Amino acid sequence: NTMTSPSSSPASAASALEASTDSVGSVAAPPASSSSFSSSSSSSSGNGGALASAAAAGAAAMGGPAAAVVNNILLASGLASPTSASSQAGNNKKDNSSSVHSSFPSVILVDPEGCTHSFTLENIAKHEQNCGYAVVGCRYSAQCGRIRRMQADAHEAVCPFRPERCKHCQQDVPLQHMEEHERVLCGMFPVQCPKGCGIGSDTSSSSSSGALLIGSEGDDSGNGNVVMIRRADLDMHLKMHCPEQEVECLFVDQGCTKKLLRKDLKAHLSDEVVDHMQLMKRGYDEQLALMRTNFDSQMKTKDDRLKVIEKQVRDNETKVEWKVKNFSSLRKKSYLQSDKFTIAGFTWFIGFYTDGDNPDSRGYISIYLFLDVAHLPKGKSITLEYYLKFSNHRDPHESVKKEFKTTFPIKGGQGWGDRKALKNSILEQNGFLKDDVLHVEAEIAVKRIAWSV
């Protein structure tokens, strides 16, 4: 007996599959020339028994889910009983012969709602790559779920997630959001001025409105053309150019409290020139008075601080004593110098020439207060009142005292003093030396400190 291919009756196969399982399965159809499938079941008759026996044997040879699907179809079709089907499958499973398994070349894809074509196993994979009934996902969003390949183009044409190019800003926006994008977000979308100014009816120019005009269209009331402005330019239009926008007078900082439409501003400025000038003058006078008050206050503060500093300077007098020991030996040197000391940030020292510092002062001691210019504060000058004194130990009234007042640094020099302070002959005879020590004193008072700007 030969087996009739189930593909000749797809409706019965589909109904049998629906009765047995919801999964897509396959049913093996053994070749008609196979001698392994003879009519041997006493519980079946004719071609039905042969079909049952052959199908059960083929399912057993395949094993797994395919056997369960075939058995369910046979049971639902009445071609086999549960006992005979399971028995046949079991017997064939125990059969060591490989003739049935090795000669099993074709399958039929059964899907009640899908493709009804049948293919050989070697071609089924190629077919499924392009099968219109294959289930695929929407390429725009996983939220669309699964759809048939044959329905993909129709779905994508109306898919709410499909990107649509905005005709105004040329950005891609999901289709379902396009209305909101144009209504709220798109900066290039044409809108009307909310003040209804209708400015810039010449759409070829943008200078009059301060916004890029993109055309005009008739309004709903039939009042002719209404100028459309890009939404992104609307704020600047209202802030700087809209004639219907309420603005403050340009002289608001000077005291004008008038608020009016921008289109009326020019006339207001023209009519109120005198008032505006008076407001400006009053404002300038007030500013000048305030500046004068602040300046006087600052100057008073500085003067007070200077007076405090000057008082501190006057009260800060410095006394310096220099005892020149072994004077008889040291006087052979032409110049003697004291240790250095600091007053008001300046470094000083006393020096004298034992026999004058030029031919005209020979026979005299030339004494000076020197400023150490190597440590001179930059941009700073100081005025001193001081004296330099040669003390007489026998009679203090006979001491030689030279007083000075000068400002350091000195132009063209480093020290200030007396070139002929004391004759050497007097120094040797009248009590200026005691135990060969010459006593030099100085008292220095700072009178003024100045900084150059």
C-alpha positions as CSV (number, residue, x, y, z in Angstrom):
1,N,0.0,0.0,0.0
2,T,1.2,3.6,-0.7
3,M,0.7,6.6,1.5
4,T,-1.2,9.6,0.3
5,S,0.6,12.9,1.1
6,P,-1.3,15.0,3.7
7,S,-0.5,18.1,1.6
8,S,-3.3,17.2,-0.7
9,S,-5.7,18.0,2.1
10,P,-4.4,21.0,4.0
11,A,-7.7,21.8,5.6
12,S,-7.9,18.5,7.4
13,A,-4.3,18.7,8.6
14,A,-4.9,22.2,9.9
15,S,-8.0,21.2,11.8
16,A,-6.2,18.2,13.3
17,L,-3.4,20.4,14.4
18,E,-5.8,22.9,16.1
19,A,-7.3,20.0,18.0
20,S,-4.0,18.8,19.3
21,T,-1.7,21.7,19.9
22,D,-1.2,25.4,19.5
23,S,2.4,25.1,18.4
24,V,3.5,24.9,14.8
25,G,4.7,21.3,14.0
26,S,5.7,19.1,11.1
27,V,4.4,15.8,9.9
28,A,6.7,13.3,8.1
29,A,5.5,11.7,4.9
30,P,7.5,8.6,4.0
31,P,8.2,7.8,0.4
32,A,5.7,5.7,-1.5
33,S,8.3,3.2,-2.6
34,S,9.3,2.3,1.0
35,S,8.5,-1.4,1.8
36,S,8.8,-0.7,5.5
37,F,5.3,0.7,5.8
38,S,3.0,-2.2,4.9
39,S,-0.5,-2.6,6.2
40,S,-0.1,-4.7,9.3
41,S,-2.5,-3.2,11.9
42,S,-5.6,-5.2,12.5
43,S,-7.3,-2.3,14.2
44,S,-7.2,-0.2,11.0
45,S,-8.4,-0.8,7.5
46,G,-7.5,0.3,4.0
47,N,-5.4,3.4,3.4
48,G,-6.3,4.8,6.8
49,G,-4.5,2.0,8.6
50,A,-1.5,2.3,6.3
51,L,-1.4,6.0,7.0
52,A,-1.6,5.6,10.7
53,S,1.1,2.9,10.7
54,A,3.4,4.8,8.5
55,A,2.9,8.1,10.3
56,A,3.5,6.5,13.7
57,A,6.6,4.8,12.5
58,G,7.9,8.0,10.9
59,A,7.2,10.0,14.1
60,A,9.0,7.4,16.2
61,A,12.0,7.6,13.9
62,M,12.1,11.4,14.3
63,G,11.5,11.3,18.1
64,G,10.9,14.3,20.3
65,P,8.2,16.9,19.7
66,A,7.6,15.7,16.1
67,A,6.4,12.3,17.4
68,A,4.0,14.0,19.9
69,V,2.5,16.3,17.2
70,V,2.0,13.3,14.7
71,N,0.3,11.2,17.3
72,N,-2.0,14.0,18.4
73,I,-3.0,14.5,14.7
74,L,-3.7,10.8,14.3
75,L,-5.8,10.6,17.4
76,A,-7.7,13.7,16.4
77,S,-8.4,12.2,13.0
78,G,-9.6,8.9,14.3
79,L,-6.9,7.0,12.3
80,A,-5.3,5.5,15.4
81,S,-6.2,4.7,19.0
82,P,-4.0,5.8,21.9
83,T,-2.9,2.2,22.4
84,S,-2.0,1.4,18.8
85,A,-0.3,4.7,18.2
86,S,1.9,4.4,21.3
87,S,2.5,0.7,20.6
88,Q,3.5,1.3,17.1
89,A,5.8,4.2,18.1
90,G,7.3,2.1,20.8
91,N,7.9,-0.9,18.5
92,N,9.5,1.2,15.8
93,K,11.7,2.9,18.4
94,K,13.1,-0.4,19.5
95,D,13.7,-1.4,15.9
96,N,17.5,-1.3,15.2
97,S,16.9,-0.9,11.4
98,S,17.9,2.6,10.1
99,S,15.9,2.3,6.8
100,V,13.0,4.5,8.0
101,H,15.1,7.2,9.6
102,S,17.6,7.4,6.7
103,S,14.9,7.7,4.0
104,F,12.9,10.6,5.5
105,P,13.4,13.5,3.0
106,S,10.4,15.9,3.2
107,V,8.4,17.9,5.7
108,I,5.2,20.0,5.6
109,L,4.9,23.2,7.6
110,V,1.5,23.4,9.3
111,D,0.3,26.8,10.6
112,P,-3.5,27.5,10.7
113,E,-2.9,31.2,10.3
114,G,0.3,31.2,8.3
115,C,2.0,29.8,5.3
116,T,0.6,26.6,3.8
117,H,3.4,25.8,1.4
118,S,5.5,22.7,1.9
119,F,9.2,22.3,1.3
120,T,12.0,19.9,1.7
121,L,14.0,20.2,4.9
122,E,17.0,21.5,3.0
123,N,14.9,24.4,1.5
124,I,12.7,25.4,4.5
125,A,15.3,27.7,6.1
126,K,15.8,29.6,2.8
127,H,12.1,30.0,2.4
128,E,11.6,31.2,6.0
129,Q,14.1,34.1,5.4
130,N,11.6,35.6,3.0
131,C,8.3,34.1,4.0
132,G,5.6,36.7,4.2
133,Y,4.0,34.9,7.2
134,A,7.2,35.0,9.3
135,V,6.8,37.0,12.5
136,V,9.1,40.1,12.6
137,G,9.5,43.2,14.8
138,C,8.8,46.8,13.9
139,R,12.1,48.5,13.0
140,Y,11.0,51.7,14.7
141,S,10.0,50.5,18.2
142,A,9.7,47.3,20.1
143,Q,6.4,48.7,21.6
144,C,4.6,47.8,18.3
145,G,4.9,44.1,19.1
146,R,5.3,41.3,16.5
147,I,3.9,41.5,13.0
148,R,3.9,39.4,9.8
149,R,6.6,40.2,7.3
150,M,3.9,40.7,4.6
151,Q,2.3,43.3,6.8
152,A,5.5,45.2,7.7
153,D,5.4,47.8,5.0
154,A,1.7,48.7,5.7
155,H,2.4,48.9,9.4
156,E,5.5,51.1,9.1
157,A,3.6,53.5,6.9
158,V,1.3,54.3,9.8
159,C,3.6,53.4,12.7
160,P,3.3,56.1,15.4
161,F,7.1,55.7,16.1
162,R,8.1,56.2,12.4
163,P,10.5,59.2,12.2
164,E,9.0,62.0,10.1
165,R,11.0,64.9,8.8
166,C,9.7,68.2,10.1
167,K,9.1,70.4,7.0
168,H,10.1,73.5,9.0
169,C,13.2,72.6,11.0
170,Q,14.2,69.5,9.0
171,Q,14.5,67.5,12.2
172,D,13.3,63.9,12.4
173,V,10.4,63.6,14.9
174,P,8.3,60.4,15.8
175,L,5.1,60.6,13.9
176,Q,2.9,60.5,17.0
177,H,4.8,63.5,18.4
178,M,4.8,65.6,15.2
179,E,1.7,67.6,16.2
180,E,3.1,68.5,19.6
181,H,6.5,69.3,18.0
182,E,4.9,71.8,15.6
183,R,2.5,73.2,18.2
184,V,5.1,73.8,21.0
185,L,8.7,72.9,20.2
186,C,9.7,73.6,16.7
187,G,11.6,76.9,16.6
188,M,11.2,77.3,12.8
189,F,7.4,76.8,12.9
190,P,5.6,79.9,11.6
191,V,3.6,81.8,14.2
192,Q,1.7,85.1,14.3
193,C,2.7,87.9,16.6
194,P,0.4,87.6,19.6
195,K,0.0,91.4,19.6
196,G,-1.3,91.2,16.0
197,C,1.1,93.8,14.9
198,G,1.3,92.5,11.3
199,I,4.7,94.1,11.0
200,G,7.0,93.5,8.0
201,S,4.4,92.8,5.3
202,D,7.3,92.9,3.0
203,T,8.3,89.3,3.6
204,S,11.5,89.6,1.6
205,S,13.1,91.7,4.4
206,S,13.6,90.9,8.1
207,S,15.1,94.2,9.3
208,S,11.8,95.9,10.2
209,S,10.6,93.3,12.7
210,G,13.9,92.1,14.0
211,A,12.8,88.5,13.2
212,L,13.3,86.3,10.2
213,L,9.9,86.6,8.4
214,I,9.1,83.4,6.5
215,G,6.0,84.4,4.6
216,S,2.4,85.5,5.0
217,E,-0.9,83.8,4.8
218,G,-4.5,84.9,5.0
219,D,-6.1,85.0,8.4
220,D,-9.4,83.4,9.4
221,S,-11.3,86.7,9.4
222,G,-10.4,87.4,5.8
223,N,-8.4,90.5,6.7
224,G,-5.8,89.8,4.2
225,N,-2.2,88.6,4.7
226,V,-0.9,88.0,8.2
227,V,2.9,88.0,8.6
228,M,4.3,84.7,10.0
229,I,7.4,84.8,12.1
230,R,9.5,81.9,13.2
231,R,8.8,80.8,16.8
232,A,12.5,81.1,17.7
233,D,12.5,84.8,16.7
234,L,9.2,85.7,18.5
235,D,10.7,86.7,21.8
236,M,13.3,89.0,20.2
237,H,10.5,90.5,18.0
238,L,8.4,91.3,21.1
239,K,11.4,92.6,23.1
240,M,12.9,94.8,20.5
241,H,10.6,95.5,17.5
242,C,6.9,94.8,17.9
243,P,5.1,98.2,17.6
244,E,2.1,96.9,19.7
245,Q,4.3,95.8,22.6
246,E,4.1,98.0,25.8
247,V,7.4,99.5,26.7
248,E,8.9,102.0,29.1
249,C,10.2,105.4,28.2
250,L,13.9,105.4,27.3
251,F,14.4,108.0,30.1
252,V,13.0,105.7,32.8
253,D,16.4,105.8,34.6
254,Q,16.1,109.6,34.7
255,G,12.7,109.5,36.2
256,C,10.1,109.3,33.4
257,T,7.4,106.8,34.5
258,K,5.5,106.8,31.2
259,K,4.5,103.4,29.7
260,L,3.3,103.3,26.2
261,L,3.1,101.2,23.0
262,R,6.4,101.0,21.1
263,K,4.8,102.6,18.0
264,D,4.0,105.7,20.1
265,L,7.4,106.0,21.7
266,K,8.9,108.2,19.0
267,A,6.1,110.8,19.3
268,H,6.5,110.7,23.1
269,L,10.2,111.4,22.9
270,S,9.6,114.2,20.5
271,D,6.8,115.8,22.6
272,E,8.6,115.5,26.0
273,V,12.1,116.7,25.0
274,V,12.1,119.6,27.6
275,D,10.8,117.4,30.4
276,H,13.4,114.7,29.6
277,M,16.2,117.2,29.6
278,Q,15.1,118.6,32.9
279,L,15.0,115.0,34.3
280,M,18.4,114.4,33.0
281,K,19.8,117.6,34.5
282,R,18.2,116.8,37.9
283,G,19.6,113.3,37.7
284,Y,23.1,114.5,36.8
285,D,23.0,117.1,39.6
286,E,22.0,114.5,42.1
287,Q,24.8,112.2,40.9
288,L,27.3,115.0,41.1
289,A,26.3,115.9,44.6
290,L,26.5,112.3,45.7
291,M,30.0,112.0,44.1
292,R,31.1,115.2,45.8
293,T,29.8,113.9,49.2
294,N,31.6,110.6,48.7
295,F,34.8,112.3,47.6
296,D,34.8,114.6,50.6
297,S,34.2,111.7,52.9
298,Q,37.0,109.7,51.4
299,M,39.4,112.6,51.5
300,K,38.5,113.3,55.1
301,T,39.2,109.7,56.0
302,K,42.5,109.8,54.2
303,D,43.4,113.1,55.9
304,D,42.6,111.7,59.3
305,R,44.7,108.6,58.6
306,L,47.6,110.8,57.4
307,K,47.4,112.9,60.5
308,V,47.6,109.8,62.7
309,I,50.6,108.6,60.7
310,E,52.3,111.9,61.0
311,K,51.8,112.0,64.7
312,Q,53.2,108.6,65.0
313,V,56.1,109.6,62.9
314,R,56.7,112.7,65.0
315,D,56.5,110.8,68.2
316,N,58.9,108.2,66.9
317,E,62.3,109.9,67.2
318,T,65.4,107.8,67.1
319,K,68.6,108.4,69.0
320,V,71.9,106.9,67.7
321,E,75.2,106.8,69.6
322,W,78.5,106.0,67.9
323,K,81.6,105.6,69.9
324,V,84.7,105.7,67.7
325,K,87.4,103.8,69.7
326,N,91.1,104.1,69.0
327,F,90.4,107.3,67.2
328,S,94.1,108.3,67.0
329,S,94.9,105.2,65.0
330,L,91.7,105.2,62.9
331,R,91.9,108.8,61.9
332,K,94.8,107.9,59.6
333,K,92.0,106.4,57.4
334,S,90.4,109.0,55.3
335,Y,86.8,107.8,56.1
336,L,85.1,106.1,59.0
337,Q,81.5,104.7,59.0
338,S,79.1,103.6,61.8
339,D,77.0,100.4,61.9
340,K,73.8,100.5,59.8
341,F,70.4,101.1,61.4
342,T,66.8,101.2,60.2
343,I,64.2,104.0,60.5
344,A,60.7,103.8,58.8
345,G,61.8,101.1,56.5
346,F,64.9,102.8,55.3
347,T,68.5,101.8,56.1
348,W,70.9,104.4,57.3
349,F,74.4,104.9,58.6
350,I,76.7,107.8,59.8
351,G,80.0,108.5,58.1
352,F,82.7,111.2,58.4
353,Y,85.8,112.1,56.6
354,T,88.7,112.7,59.0
355,D,90.4,115.4,56.9
356,G,87.5,116.7,54.8
357,D,85.9,115.3,51.7
358,N,87.3,117.9,49.2
359,P,90.3,120.3,49.0
360,D,88.2,123.1,50.4
361,S,87.4,121.2,53.6
362,R,91.0,120.1,54.5
363,G,91.7,120.3,58.2
364,Y,88.0,119.7,59.1
365,I,85.9,116.6,59.8
366,S,83.1,116.3,57.2
367,I,80.1,114.4,58.7
368,Y,77.0,113.1,57.0
369,L,73.9,111.0,57.5
370,F,73.8,108.5,54.6
371,L,70.8,106.6,53.1
372,D,71.7,103.1,52.0
373,V,70.4,103.2,48.4
374,A,71.0,99.5,47.9
375,H,67.9,98.9,50.1
376,L,65.8,101.8,48.9
377,P,62.0,101.2,48.9
378,K,60.7,101.8,45.4
379,G,58.6,104.9,44.9
380,K,59.0,106.0,48.6
381,S,60.5,109.2,50.0
382,I,61.1,110.4,53.5
383,T,61.7,113.8,55.1
384,L,63.8,113.9,58.3
385,E,64.7,116.4,60.9
386,Y,68.0,115.4,62.7
387,Y,71.2,116.6,64.2
388,L,74.7,115.2,64.3
389,K,76.8,116.0,67.4
390,F,80.3,115.6,68.5
391,S,80.1,115.3,72.3
392,N,82.5,117.2,74.6
393,H,83.1,115.2,77.8
394,R,84.6,118.1,79.7
395,D,81.8,120.6,79.0
396,P,78.6,119.5,77.2
397,H,78.0,123.1,76.3
398,E,81.1,123.0,74.1
399,S,79.7,120.0,72.1
400,V,79.4,120.7,68.3
401,K,75.9,120.1,67.1
402,K,74.8,120.4,63.5
403,E,71.1,120.4,62.6
404,F,69.5,119.5,59.3
405,K,66.1,118.9,57.6
406,T,66.1,117.3,54.2
407,T,64.2,114.7,52.1
408,F,65.7,111.5,51.0
409,P,66.6,110.2,48.5
410,I,68.7,113.1,47.5
411,K,69.1,113.9,43.9
412,G,72.8,113.7,42.9
413,G,73.9,112.4,46.3
414,Q,73.5,109.8,49.0
415,G,74.1,111.7,52.2
416,W,73.4,115.1,53.8
417,G,75.5,116.8,56.5
418,D,78.3,119.4,57.1
419,R,81.5,119.5,55.1
420,K,83.2,121.6,57.8
421,A,81.6,120.3,60.9
422,L,84.6,120.4,63.3
423,K,88.3,121.6,63.0
424,N,90.8,118.9,63.8
425,S,92.8,121.3,65.9
426,I,89.8,121.9,68.2
427,L,89.1,118.2,68.4
428,E,92.5,117.4,69.7
429,Q,92.7,120.0,72.5
430,N,89.2,120.8,73.9
431,G,87.9,117.6,75.5
432,F,86.3,115.8,72.6
433,L,88.5,112.7,73.1
434,K,88.4,110.7,76.3
435,D,90.5,107.6,76.5
436,D,91.1,108.0,72.7
437,V,87.3,107.6,72.1
438,L,85.3,110.1,70.0
439,H,81.6,110.2,70.9
440,V,79.2,110.9,68.0
441,E,75.5,111.3,68.6
442,A,72.5,111.7,66.3
443,E,68.8,112.3,67.0
444,I,66.5,111.7,64.0
445,A,62.8,112.5,63.7
446,V,60.6,111.4,60.7
447,K,58.5,114.3,59.5
448,R,56.9,112.9,56.4
449,I,56.7,109.8,54.3
450,A,55.4,110.0,50.7
451,W,54.7,107.4,47.9
452,S,54.9,108.4,44.3
453,V,52.0,107.2,42.1
